[in-house]
Amino acid sequence: MVYRMSVRTVVIQGLTILIACALLEIFAGNVMEGMKESLTVTLPALIIMIPPLLDLRGNINGALASRLGTALHTGVIEPKLSMSDELKVNVTASLILSLLASMTIGALAIGVGALLGKPVNPLALMMIAVVAGVVSGIILAGLTVLISIVSYKRGWDPDNVTAPLMATIGDVITMVSIFLIAVLVG
């Protein structure tokens, strides 16, 4: 399938997605604000982990979205929801990266929290980082594949749609994951 997009089409697609992303980011900020007080009282060092975990989700799923967009455009991946070998490799790599980066973020949050004199519960912080990172990674990898394929089938450029949308949805899902796991652990 060859796409010929006009500048108008690209601007409309991009602007629509960016407006949706702005609204979702406002929601994510409200979620964070609502949980900030309860979480920082329970685990003060947890606030150190939130920004890197949010960045992690956007970076990993943005890269996955870009790889899938390129693979769809070049015909390496067929635009269907079956798991080809190429798709399995990309999703598995993103999940392994999520696990390793979440463990690193947890370890760094423990160290920085201790250096700053914040009360640190190392087991709880590591568990929150890893479980929230992996759970949100699994959810977002599935959504990234779905949105990439659906946008491609509808004639939208997945590079204009999926990466910004997944970065934003990633913030919301990661914030909810952190909150739920922290409530269960804390």
C-alpha positions in Angstrom: 0.0 0.0 0.0 1.5 3.3 -1.1 0.4 6.5 0.7 0.5 9.8 -0.8 -0.3 12.4 1.8 -0.8 16.1 1.2 0.6 18.6 3.6 -3.0 19.3 4.7 -3.6 15.7 5.6 -0.4 15.5 7.6 -1.2 18.7 9.5 -4.8 17.6 10.3 -3.6 14.2 11.5 -0.8 15.6 13.6 -2.9 18.4 15.0 -5.8 16.1 15.9 -3.5 13.7 17.7 -1.6 16.5 19.5 -4.8 18.1 20.8 -6.0 14.6 22.0 -2.6 14.2 23.7 -2.8 17.5 25.4 -6.1 16.6 26.9 -4.9 13.2 28.0 -1.8 14.8 29.6 -4.1 17.1 31.6 -5.9 14.0 32.8 -2.6 12.3 33.7 -1.5 15.4 35.6 -4.7 15.4 37.6 -4.2 11.7 38.4 -0.7 12.4 39.6 -1.9 15.4 41.7 -4.7 13.4 43.2 -2.3 10.6 44.3 0.7 12.7 45.2 -0.3 13.4 48.8 -1.3 9.9 49.7 1.7 8.3 48.1 4.4 10.7 49.4 3.1 10.3 52.9 3.4 6.5 52.6 6.6 6.3 50.6 8.3 9.7 50.3 11.0 8.4 48.0 8.4 7.2 45.5 8.1 10.7 44.1 11.7 10.3 42.8 10.6 7.4 40.6 7.6 8.8 38.9 9.3 11.1 36.3 11.7 8.5 35.1 9.0 5.8 34.9 6.8 8.1 32.9 9.7 8.9 30.5 10.5 5.2 30.2 7.0 4.4 28.9 7.1 7.2 26.3 10.6 6.3 25.2 10.1 2.6 24.8 6.7 2.7 23.3 7.6 5.6 21.0 10.5 3.6 19.7 8.3 0.5 19.3 5.7 2.6 17.5 8.4 4.0 15.1 9.7 0.6 14.4 6.2 -0.7 13.7 5.4 2.2 11.5 8.5 1.6 9.4 7.9 -2.1 9.2 4.3 -1.5 8.1 5.4 1.0 5.4 8.2 -1.3 4.1 6.0 -4.4 4.1 8.1 -6.3 6.8 5.0 -6.5 8.9 1.6 -7.2 7.4 -1.2 -4.9 8.7 -3.1 -7.6 10.6 -3.4 -8.4 14.3 -1.5 -11.7 14.1 1.9 -12.1 15.7 4.5 -12.4 13.0 8.1 -13.3 14.0 9.1 -9.6 13.4 6.3 -8.3 15.6 7.1 -10.8 18.3 10.8 -9.8 18.3 9.9 -6.1 18.6 7.3 -6.6 21.4 9.6 -8.9 23.3 12.5 -6.5 23.0 10.3 -3.6 24.4 9.2 -5.8 27.3 12.7 -6.8 28.2 13.8 -3.2 28.0 10.9 -2.2 30.2 11.9 -4.8 32.9 15.6 -3.8 32.9 15.0 -0.1 32.8 12.4 -0.4 35.6 14.8 -2.3 37.8 17.4 0.4 37.1 15.0 3.2 38.0 14.0 1.4 41.2 17.6 0.9 42.3 18.4 4.6 41.5 15.4 5.8 43.4 16.5 3.8 46.4 20.0 5.3 46.2 18.8 8.9 45.6 16.1 8.6 48.3 18.8 7.4 50.8 21.2 10.2 49.8 18.4 12.8 50.2 17.5 11.5 53.6 14.0 10.4 52.5 12.5 7.4 54.3 13.2 4.5 51.9 11.7 1.0 51.9 13.9 -0.6 49.3 11.8 -3.7 48.7 8.6 -1.7 48.3 10.3 0.8 45.9 11.8 -1.9 43.8 8.6 -3.8 43.6 6.6 -0.8 42.6 9.1 0.2 39.9 9.3 -3.3 38.4 5.7 -4.3 38.6 4.3 -1.0 37.5 6.9 -0.8 34.7 6.2 -4.3 33.5 2.4 -4.1 33.8 2.2 -0.8 32.0 4.7 -2.1 29.4 2.5 -5.1 28.6 -0.6 -3.0 28.3 1.1 -0.4 26.2 2.9 -2.8 23.9 -0.5 -4.3 23.0 -2.0 -0.9 22.5 1.0 0.2 20.4 0.6 -2.8 18.1 -3.2 -2.2 17.8 -3.0 1.5 17.2 -0.1 1.1 14.6 -2.0 -1.5 12.6 -5.4 0.3 12.8 -4.0 3.6 11.9 -2.1 2.1 8.9 -5.3 0.3 7.7 -7.2 3.5 7.9 -4.7 5.3 5.7 -3.1 7.3 8.5 0.6 7.5 8.9 1.4 5.5 12.0 4.5 7.7 12.6 2.2 10.7 13.0 -0.3 9.0 15.2 1.1 6.1 17.2 4.3 7.6 18.8 2.7 10.7 20.3 -0.4 8.9 21.3 1.5 6.1 23.0 3.7 8.6 24.9 0.6 10.3 26.3 -1.5 7.1 26.9 1.7 5.7 28.5 1.7 8.6 31.1 -1.9 7.8 32.1 -1.5 4.1 32.3 1.8 4.3 34.1 0.4 6.7 36.7 -2.5 4.5 37.3 -0.2 1.4 37.5 2.1 3.2 40.0 -0.8 4.2 42.1 -2.4 0.8 42.2 0.8 -1.1 42.8 1.8 1.4 45.5 -1.5 0.9 47.3 -1.1 -2.8 47.1 2.5 -2.8 48.3 2.4 0.2 50.6 
